[in-house]
């Protein structure tokens, strides 16, 4: 009964404030596996840099928290700021398809839940302007990219998930939210150099509500795709590694060419991603 009551409290907060936090969702072995998988992606980058002559060493013994930054320290403009299609790795299955997390998502979206085709690992490097994410709503990006598609982005049944693989604090660029702004509808977004941004005037009524979302590895924040949020600059000497992904009511269109992957389904359970090997065999597109 206590668990049911706690979940109900979180769902109420989601509807009223646009988000809730789940602490210690991912066990140490899940986090270790995810970091190992991401380090393999860094291995590929390191080997390419050595072949191209940009660095002399792959820095294989450098810690996960600093290795990618040290590799690209002298060529930050060439550093990757995200990975997406590469995330079909078996160690990431228990992150994307965690039962406790999906229980909360199903309570919000229903029995048909899709892993939306927008899942990303982000290494937020120090002194890297392309990793400074501006105030926006995810629905603003959907609207911007897919204006020709039929559908109202504010009505998409969508739940956003964000988790760090290192402690996320203000100093290394944690997220900030403006609670309750998911109820404001789709705000205007303008194109900046790297990202869209909600103009300051449109945010003025909500400025006094800003909160910092500081999380530890294993923690998860669940938030509405219309909630205003941003990522602060990383002012440390290490990487703020994080992953974000989305679940959607699978009965709705994605408004994208890609259709994503079923995470739960009462109608067609045979199409749900079954295990780590199944996930690794599938593709982003």
Order of alpha helices (4+ residues) and beta strands (2+ residues): alpha-beta-alpha-alpha-alpha-alpha-beta-beta-alpha-beta-beta-beta-beta-alpha-beta-beta-beta-beta-beta-alpha
